[in-house]
């Protein structure tokens, strides 16, 4: 029998640097009220580790993440990098973009709810891999 973990209750796993970036996003009031409250709850229960100790299947900077929109069924792959490294020509996206903030600290298989410009969306993280 296989068991699935519910990261919503167990908490997300973040490197200390990413944790600090997310705390700063809250401080700067960069998020909607829904997202701010959700992120504050996640950060309260988050496990902070050194970057080298992050599990390979956890969303962080320098990862390629495939997600599925649970309402439309559409799958999208994002190449997530630190805010100063994001370049459209390289098809990379900042970890501080809305979809990336929603996924940071979650692992493959997790479901994530986040308020986007068009309302609250539900996603499932299909795959997480290191950027090459």
Sine and cosine of phi, psi and omega as CSV:
sin_phi,cos_phi,sin_psi,cos_psi,sin_omega,cos_omega
0.00,0.00,0.74,-0.68,0.03,-1.00
-0.98,-0.17,0.53,-0.85,0.05,-1.00
-0.88,-0.47,0.57,-0.82,0.07,-1.00
-0.95,-0.32,0.53,-0.85,0.01,-1.00
-0.99,-0.16,0.54,-0.84,0.03,-1.00
-0.96,-0.30,0.98,-0.19,-0.07,-1.00
-0.92,0.39,-0.33,0.95,0.01,-1.00
-0.87,0.49,-0.58,0.82,0.01,-1.00
-1.00,-0.06,-0.49,0.87,-0.02,-1.00
-0.99,0.13,-0.38,0.92,0.00,-1.00
0.99,-0.11,0.40,-0.92,-0.01,-1.00
-1.00,0.03,0.27,-0.96,0.02,-1.00
-0.88,-0.47,0.84,-0.54,-0.06,-1.00
-0.74,-0.67,0.52,-0.85,0.20,-0.98
-0.95,0.31,0.40,-0.92,-0.03,-1.00
-0.85,0.52,-0.63,0.77,0.00,-1.00
-0.90,0.44,-0.68,0.73,0.01,-1.00
-0.93,0.37,-0.63,0.78,0.06,-1.00
-0.83,0.56,-0.74,0.68,0.00,-1.00
-0.89,0.45,-0.63,0.77,0.05,-1.00
-0.88,0.48,-0.67,0.74,0.00,-1.00
-0.93,0.37,-0.65,0.76,0.08,-1.00
-0.85,0.52,-0.63,0.78,0.01,-1.00
-0.91,0.41,-0.59,0.81,0.05,-1.00
-0.88,0.48,-0.63,0.78,0.05,-1.00
-0.92,0.39,-0.73,0.69,0.00,-1.00
-0.84,0.54,-0.63,0.78,-0.05,-1.00
-0.99,0.14,-0.03,1.00,0.01,-1.00
0.84,0.54,0.74,0.68,-0.04,-1.00
-1.00,-0.01,-0.04,1.00,-0.14,-0.99
-0.88,-0.47,0.36,-0.93,0.12,-0.99
-0.92,0.39,0.28,-0.96,0.00,-1.00
-0.86,0.51,-0.66,0.75,0.02,-1.00
-0.86,0.50,-0.78,0.63,-0.04,-1.00
-0.93,0.38,-0.61,0.79,0.01,-1.00
-0.89,0.46,-0.71,0.70,0.00,-1.00
-0.90,0.44,-0.67,0.75,0.00,-1.00
-0.90,0.43,-0.72,0.70,-0.01,-1.00
-0.91,0.41,-0.64,0.77,0.04,-1.00
-0.87,0.49,-0.68,0.74,0.05,-1.00
-0.89,0.46,-0.70,0.71,-0.01,-1.00
-0.89,0.46,-0.68,0.73,-0.04,-1.00
-0.93,0.38,-0.55,0.83,0.05,-1.00
-0.88,0.48,-0.58,0.81,-0.05,-1.00
-0.98,-0.18,0.08,1.00,-0.09,-1.00
-0.95,0.31,0.51,-0.86,0.15,-0.99
-0.98,-0.18,0.81,-0.58,0.04,-1.00
-0.99,-0.17,0.73,-0.68,0.01,-1.00
-0.70,-0.72,0.26,-0.97,0.15,-0.99
-0.93,0.38,0.51,-0.86,-0.05,-1.00
-0.81,0.59,-0.66,0.75,-0.03,-1.00
-0.92,0.39,-0.29,0.96,-0.01,-1.00
-1.00,-0.10,0.01,1.00,0.03,-1.00
-0.93,0.37,0.71,-0.70,0.11,-0.99
-0.87,0.50,0.53,-0.85,-0.07,-1.00
-0.90,0.43,-0.37,0.93,-0.05,-1.00
-0.99,-0.14,0.30,0.95,0.02,-1.00
-0.98,-0.19,0.71,-0.71,-0.01,-1.00
-0.95,0.32,0.81,-0.59,0.06,-1.00
-0.41,-0.91,-0.17,-0.99,0.07,-1.00
-0.91,0.42,0.49,-0.87,0.02,-1.00
0.90,0.44,0.62,0.79,0.11,-0.99
-0.82,-0.58,0.44,-0.90,0.12,-0.99
-0.96,-0.27,0.83,-0.56,-0.11,-0.99
-0.83,-0.55,0.78,-0.62,0.10,-0.99
-0.96,-0.29,0.81,-0.58,0.00,-1.00
-0.83,-0.56,0.44,-0.90,0.04,-1.00
-0.89,-0.46,0.79,-0.61,0.11,-0.99
-0.97,0.25,0.89,-0.45,-0.12,-0.99
-0.95,0.31,-0.25,0.97,0.04,-1.00
-1.00,0.02,-0.63,0.78,-0.06,-1.00
-0.99,-0.17,-0.35,0.94,-0.06,-1.00
0.99,0.14,-0.04,1.00,-0.03,-1.00
-0.95,0.33,0.69,-0.72,0.07,-1.00
-0.96,-0.30,0.67,-0.74,0.00,-1.00
-0.71,-0.71,0.61,-0.79,0.06,-1.00
-0.93,-0.37,0.74,-0.67,0.01,-1.00
-0.88,-0.48,0.61,-0.79,0.14,-0.99
-0.97,-0.26,0.95,-0.30,-0.09,-1.00
-0.99,-0.12,0.74,-0.67,0.01,-1.00
-0.69,-0.73,0.18,-0.98,0.06,-1.00
-0.87,0.49,0.40,-0.92,-0.08,-1.00
-0.82,0.58,-0.57,0.82,-0.04,-1.00
-0.99,0.14,-0.20,0.98,-0.04,-1.00
-0.98,-0.18,-0.13,0.99,-0.07,-1.00
-0.93,0.37,0.81,-0.59,0.00,-1.00
-0.66,-0.76,0.81,-0.59,0.01,-1.00
-0.86,0.51,-0.64,0.77,-0.04,-1.00
-0.90,0.44,-0.44,0.90,0.04,-1.00
-1.00,-0.06,0.02,1.00,-0.05,-1.00
0.84,0.54,0.63,0.78,0.06,-1.00
-0.95,-0.31,0.44,-0.90,-0.06,-1.00
-0.78,-0.63,0.63,-0.78,0.02,-1.00
-0.91,0.42,0.60,-0.80,0.09,-1.00
-0.92,0.38,-0.14,0.99,0.05,-1.00
-0.99,-0.13,0.09,1.00,0.11,-0.99
-0.94,0.33,0.41,-0.91,-0.08,-1.00
-0.80,0.60,-0.74,0.67,-0.04,-1.00
-0.92,0.40,-0.58,0.81,0.00,-1.00
-0.93,0.36,-0.70,0.72,0.02,-1.00
-0.85,0.53,-0.62,0.79,0.01,-1.00
-0.88,0.48,-0.56,0.83,-0.13,-0.99
-0.99,-0.12,-0.32,0.95,-0.09,-1.00
-0.81,0.59,0.75,-0.66,0.06,-1.00
1.00,0.01,-0.21,0.98,0.02,-1.00
-1.00,0.00,0.37,-0.93,-0.01,-1.00
-0.93,-0.36,0.20,-0.98,0.02,-1.00
-0.84,0.55,0.64,-0.77,-0.05,-1.00
0.99,-0.10,-0.33,0.94,-0.03,-1.00
-0.95,0.32,0.52,-0.86,0.15,-0.99
-0.97,-0.26,0.66,-0.76,-0.10,-0.99
-0.77,-0.64,0.69,-0.73,0.08,-1.00
-0.90,-0.44,0.72,-0.69,-0.07,-1.00
-0.46,-0.89,0.58,-0.81,0.03,-1.00
-1.00,0.07,0.87,-0.49,0.04,-1.00
-0.96,-0.27,-0.05,-1.00,-0.01,-1.00
-0.86,0.52,-0.53,0.85,-0.05,-1.00
-0.99,-0.15,0.29,0.96,0.05,-1.00
0.89,-0.45,-0.09,-1.00,-0.03,-1.00
-0.98,0.22,0.80,-0.60,-0.05,-1.00
-0.89,-0.46,0.45,-0.89,0.04,-1.00
-0.88,-0.47,0.77,-0.64,-0.05,-1.00
-0.79,-0.61,0.43,-0.90,0.19,-0.98
-0.85,-0.53,0.74,-0.67,0.05,-1.00
-0.99,0.15,0.90,-0.44,-0.06,-1.00
-1.00,0.08,-0.72,0.69,-0.08,-1.00
-0.49,-0.87,0.61,-0.79,0.08,-1.00
-0.78,-0.63,0.78,-0.63,0.01,-1.00
-0.59,-0.81,0.46,-0.89,0.05,-1.00
-0.92,0.38,0.58,-0.81,0.12,-0.99
-0.95,0.32,0.61,-0.79,0.02,-1.00
-0.97,-0.24,0.00,0.00,0.00,0.00
